[in-house]
């Protein structure tokens, strides 16, 4: 945790833990109390008895309990989630819309929102199969190849950010330790998170009740990457805003300063969803 002000909870995706948002959180702590977390089963949030198949609803409840602990006065709470963390954020909005001021979901890889859901299911199942047969490196290669395959064009983003040059980043000791932790989380992600989260059945009608609070993020460099395709479809069905963010699927770590600036503008926008 860092900063003062209304609570802003940042939910990591993939195999990432709280450390993925260190640079971005530091740039937002002047306006918000920024909280980041290690999802259950990752890094410093180990599960007694080992890690089994992870469920979106369980991690959503984890986030809700954390919100209730950190903002017990019922004050306004904003949530940002990327990738699988975005799926958790969406489920949180479905279950507890009254508790949230704004939810920003960046490129949630929901296969049910793809033009061809079965294609997405096959891809992520093949990634898990590659991990089981040949290990982490083979699984990541399978995923990269599958995600880069051509996908149907998505509707144009209605609000755009200026193109962002890559920020030169010198890694600190703290960040190097975080990278090691997150790499060690990959087996859990590939075996117990990837398929169950991407296959999560989100109810668009239920989400629409909180749609005015929702902003869906898409990376300006993502193009027709498979993980970017569900975003515009989600925004249309849920009635949320659609905003372009710097970088690609992992823009928050690629361009932390520019990404934080864009997130700040979305959270403070009094004319868009959640105003």
Helices and strands as residue ranges (DSSP letters): E 6-11, G 18-21, H 22-26, E 32-36, H 56-70, E 77-82, H 84-95, G 97-99, E 102-106, G 111-113, H 117-134, H 136-148, H 173-184, H 186-188, I 189-193, H 194-198, H 204-208, G 211-213, E 214-219, H 226-238, E 241-245, H 251-254, H 256-268
